[in-house]
């Protein structure tokens, strides 16, 4: 085949970058001893994909150092907390600082099984994967982690729609949550959004749509905070997270419709959990240029967390709703690390 012209060269370069990512990610996983598991969820027979990265320096796992990361509504763990930016992921960073780190792909995402309804037409069933349902997947993962690591509690870092899942779990099973990080949380609003038709069971998301969405959150007069060189690797990795993606043109990732339905409900005054029932120390962390979590949203949630013994609201400058993918991601890493390490209460 004769390859000529800039577009073809760019495509070849992009392909080589994707291959390099797969190779480097596999090497990094081997070096960091990442373990992977698939566990059954309830009676459904569907399997949940779990990643585990132990502390970088061999040590006994102890209470207060076990962390579970929950992703948002479109990016699975491999394109989020486990994605290596210049060879280093958020999971790697937590591991380097002595944490025992876990993350899951919800059913319908990444390495987990798909709902059978995802093979039916998109409007044949109600939206799949609502937060109140997905919380049982978190419960199964926490049971698995506690059993393997012999700890009573797990800290949780949740992003975007994943904060609704975490909130439901934390109010249902408060005794199993150590510390809670709500990153870019979806909160209660009263917008009276008109829904003119039934929301679909699932949606399709292309690489281009993700780029436009993620890069479009920064103000137009500001330098980009999401580097194109990183997204040129992350984008193909995201597409490859769905084994059916290349059966469609353009390639796209099929994602459950539950997150959109939950956000619509939350912004129409119907919230899936009561923040006053959260009893763990809680950190709200968000970007300066957030649109999902406005100042008003964060202030409502902060006040509503009336039973949290410790609560903080941290704002990261020059950052958006996906700041863990952006130039200021290390600010996010350090603020979350500081909060998870504790040391902010008087000894009894």
C-alpha positions in Angstrom: 0.0 0.0 0.0 1.3 3.5 -0.9 0.9 6.0 1.9 1.1 9.6 0.9 -0.1 12.9 2.2 -0.2 14.4 5.6 -3.5 12.8 6.8 -2.2 9.3 6.1 1.1 10.1 7.9 -0.9 11.5 10.8 -3.0 8.3 11.0 0.1 6.1 10.9 1.6 8.2 13.7 -1.5 7.9 15.7 -1.6 4.2 15.3 2.0 3.8 16.4 1.3 6.0 19.4 -1.6 3.7 20.4 0.6 0.6 20.0 3.3 2.3 22.1 0.6 3.0 24.8 -0.4 -0.6 24.9 3.2 -1.8 25.2 4.1 0.8 27.8 1.0 0.2 29.8 1.6 -3.5 29.8 5.2 -2.9 30.9 4.1 -0.4 33.6 1.5 -2.9 34.9 4.1 -5.6 35.1 6.6 -3.3 36.9 3.9 -2.1 39.4 2.4 -5.6 39.8 -1.1 -4.6 38.8 -3.6 -7.4 39.4 -6.8 -7.9 37.6 -9.9 -9.7 38.7 -13.5 -10.4 37.5 -16.0 -11.1 40.2 -19.7 -12.0 40.0 -22.3 -9.4 41.0 -25.3 -10.7 42.9 -27.4 -13.3 41.1 -27.1 -11.7 37.6 -24.0 -13.8 36.6 -22.5 -10.7 35.2 -18.8 -10.2 36.0 -17.3 -7.0 37.3 -13.7 -6.0 36.3 -11.4 -4.9 39.1 -7.9 -3.5 39.0 -5.5 -3.6 42.0 -2.2 -1.9 42.5 -0.5 -2.6 45.8 1.7 0.0 47.5 4.9 0.5 45.5 7.1 -0.2 48.6 6.2 -3.7 49.9 4.4 -3.3 53.2 1.5 -4.8 55.1 -1.8 -3.3 54.0 -3.4 -1.5 56.9 -6.6 0.3 57.8 -6.9 3.8 56.3 -4.7 3.1 53.3 -7.1 1.1 51.0 -8.7 3.2 48.3 -11.3 2.4 45.7 -11.7 4.7 42.6 -15.1 5.0 40.9 -15.2 6.4 37.4 -17.8 8.6 35.8 -20.4 8.0 33.1 -18.3 7.5 30.0 -14.6 6.8 30.7 -13.8 3.3 32.2 -10.8 2.9 34.5 -8.3 2.2 31.7 -9.0 5.7 30.1 -9.2 7.4 33.5 -7.5 6.7 36.8 -5.4 3.8 35.3 -4.4 5.7 32.2 -0.6 6.5 32.2 0.1 10.1 31.3 3.8 10.1 30.3 4.0 6.7 32.0 2.3 7.6 35.3 -1.3 7.2 36.2 -3.3 8.4 39.2 -3.3 4.8 40.5 0.5 4.8 40.2 0.7 8.0 42.1 -1.4 6.7 45.0 0.6 3.5 45.0 3.8 5.5 45.1 2.5 7.2 48.2 1.8 4.0 50.1 -1.8 3.4 49.2 -3.4 0.0 48.3 -5.3 1.1 45.2 -8.3 -0.5 43.5 -10.7 0.6 40.7 -13.6 -1.0 38.9 -15.3 -0.8 35.6 -19.1 -0.8 36.1 -21.1 -3.3 34.3 -21.5 -2.1 30.7 -18.0 -0.5 30.7 -14.4 -1.5 29.9 -13.4 -5.0 31.1 -16.8 -5.8 32.7 -19.6 -7.7 31.2 -22.4 -5.9 29.2 -26.0 -5.8 30.1 -28.0 -8.2 27.8 -30.2 -5.2 27.0 -27.3 -3.5 25.3 -27.9 -5.8 22.4 -31.5 -4.7 22.0 -32.7 -1.5 20.3 -31.7 1.6 22.3 -35.3 2.5 23.3 -36.5 -1.0 24.1 -35.8 -0.7 27.9 -35.4 1.9 30.6 -31.9 3.6 30.9 -29.4 1.0 32.0 -27.1 1.4 35.0 -28.8 3.8 37.4 -26.8 4.9 40.4 -29.2 3.1 42.8 -28.6 -0.1 40.9 -24.8 0.3 40.3 -24.2 0.8 44.1 -24.7 -2.9 44.5 -21.6 -3.4 42.2 -19.6 -1.1 44.5 -20.9 -3.2 47.5 -19.6 -6.4 45.8 -16.2 -4.8 45.1 -15.9 -3.5 48.6 -16.8 -7.0 50.0 -14.1 -8.5 47.7 -11.5 -5.9 48.8 -12.2 -6.2 52.5 -12.0 -9.9 52.3 -8.6 -10.0 50.5 -7.0 -7.2 52.5 -8.5 -8.0 55.9 -9.7 -4.4 56.5 -13.0 -3.2 57.8 -13.3 0.0 55.7 -12.3 1.4 52.3 -11.9 5.0 51.2 -13.6 5.9 48.0 -12.7 8.5 45.3 -15.6 9.1 42.9 -15.8 11.2 39.8 -18.7 13.0 38.2 -21.8 10.7 37.9 -19.8 8.2 40.0 -20.3 10.5 43.0 -24.0 9.6 42.9 -23.1 5.9 43.0 -20.7 6.6 45.9 -23.3 8.7 47.7 -25.9 5.9 47.5 -23.4 3.4 48.7 -22.1 5.6 51.5 -25.6 6.2 52.9 -26.6 2.5 52.6 -23.4 1.1 54.1 -21.7 3.9 56.1 -19.7 1.6 58.4 -17.7 0.3 55.4 -16.6 3.8 54.2 -13.5 5.3 55.6 -13.0 8.6 53.7 -15.0 9.9 50.8 -13.8 12.1 47.9 -16.5 13.6 45.7 -14.7 14.9 42.6 -16.7 17.1 40.3 -20.0 15.8 41.9 -23.4 15.9 40.4 -25.6 17.7 42.9 -29.2 18.7 43.4 -30.7 21.5 41.2 -34.2 22.7 40.4 -33.9 23.5 36.7 -37.2 22.0 35.5 -35.5 20.5 32.4 -38.1 19.5 29.8 -37.7 15.8 28.8 -39.8 15.5 25.6 -39.0 11.8 24.9 -37.9 8.7 26.8 -34.2 8.6 27.5 -32.4 5.7 25.8 -31.2 2.5 27.4 -27.7 3.4 26.2 -25.7 5.8 24.0 -22.7 5.8 21.7 -19.7 8.1 22.2 -17.1 8.7 19.5 -13.5 9.8 20.0 -14.2 13.2 18.4 -17.2 13.8 20.7 -15.1 13.2 23.7 -12.4 15.5 22.5 -14.9 18.3 21.7 -16.5 17.9 25.1 -13.3 17.7 27.2 -11.4 20.4 25.4 -14.5 22.6 25.2 -14.8 23.1 28.9 -11.9 25.6 29.2 -12.7 29.2 28.4 -12.0 30.0 24.7 -9.6 32.8 25.5 -7.4 30.5 27.7 -4.5 28.2 26.7 -5.6 24.5 26.5 -5.4 22.5 29.7 -6.0 19.1 28.1 -2.9 18.4 26.0 -3.7 17.1 22.5 -0.6 14.9 22.5 -2.1 13.0 25.5 -5.6 12.8 24.0 -4.1 11.4 20.8 -3.2 8.4 22.9 -6.1 8.3 25.3 -8.7 8.6 22.5 -7.8 5.4 20.7 -7.4 3.6 24.1 -11.0 4.8 25.0 -12.4 3.5 21.7 -10.6 0.1 22.2 -12.2 -0.2 25.7 -15.4 -1.4 23.9 -14.9 -4.6 21.9 -17.7 -3.7 19.6 -16.5 -0.1 18.9 -15.0 -0.8 15.4 -18.2 -2.5 14.2 -19.6 1.0 13.9 -18.5 3.9 11.6 -17.1 6.0 13.0 -16.0 3.8 15.8 -17.8 4.5 19.1 -18.1 3.3 22.6 -21.5 2.0 23.8 -22.3 3.4 27.3 -25.3 2.8 29.5 -27.9 5.5 29.6 -28.3 5.5 33.4 -25.8 8.4 34.1 -27.7 10.8 31.8 -31.0 9.8 33.3 -29.6 10.3 36.9 -28.2 13.7 36.0 -31.5 14.8 34.5 -33.3 13.7 37.6 -30.8 15.4 40.0 -31.1 18.6 38.1 -34.9 18.4 38.1 -35.0 18.1 41.9 -34.9 14.3 42.3 -31.7 13.3 44.1 -30.8 9.6 44.7 -29.3 9.9 48.2 -29.5 12.1 51.3 -26.1 13.8 51.9 -27.0 14.2 55.6 -26.7 10.4 56.0 -23.0 10.4 55.0 -21.0 9.9 58.2 -17.5 9.8 56.7 -15.0 12.6 56.4 -15.7 14.0 52.9 -13.8 16.1 50.4 -15.5 18.0 47.6 -12.9 18.8 44.9 -13.6 20.6 41.7 -12.1 22.7 38.9 -12.2 26.5 38.6 -13.9 26.1 35.2 -16.4 23.5 36.2 -19.8 23.5 34.6 -21.1 20.2 36.2 -20.3 21.4 39.8 -20.9 25.2 40.0 -20.1 27.2 43.2 -23.8 27.1 44.1 -23.8 23.3 43.6 -20.7 22.8 45.8 -22.1 25.1 48.5 -25.4 23.2 48.6 -23.6 19.9 48.9 -21.2 21.2 51.6 -24.1 22.4 53.7 -26.1 19.2 53.1 -23.2 17.0 54.4 -24.4 17.8 57.9 -23.3 14.6 59.5 -19.8 14.4 58.0 -17.3 14.9 60.9 -14.8 16.6 58.5 -15.7 18.2 55.2 -13.7 20.4 52.8 -14.4 22.1 49.5 -11.3 22.5 47.4 -11.1 24.4 44.1 -8.3 23.8 41.7 -7.3 26.7 39.5 -7.2 26.5 35.6 -9.0 23.1 35.7 -12.3 21.7 34.4 -14.5 18.7 35.1 -11.8 16.3 33.8 -8.8 17.9 35.6 -7.4 14.4 36.4 -6.6 14.3 32.6 -5.2 17.8 32.4 -2.0 19.8 33.1 -3.0 20.5 36.7 -3.7 16.9 37.6 -0.9 16.8 40.1 -2.7 19.4 42.2 -5.7 17.0 42.2 -3.4 14.1 43.2 -1.8 16.0 46.1 -5.0 17.4 47.5 -6.7 14.0 47.5 -3.6 12.3 48.9 -3.4 14.9 51.8 -7.1 14.3 52.6 -6.8 10.5 52.5 -3.8 10.4 54.7 -5.8 12.0 57.5 -3.9 13.3 60.5 -6.5 16.0 60.8 -8.2 14.9 64.0 -7.1 15.0 67.6 -6.0 11.6 69.0 -8.4 10.1 71.4 
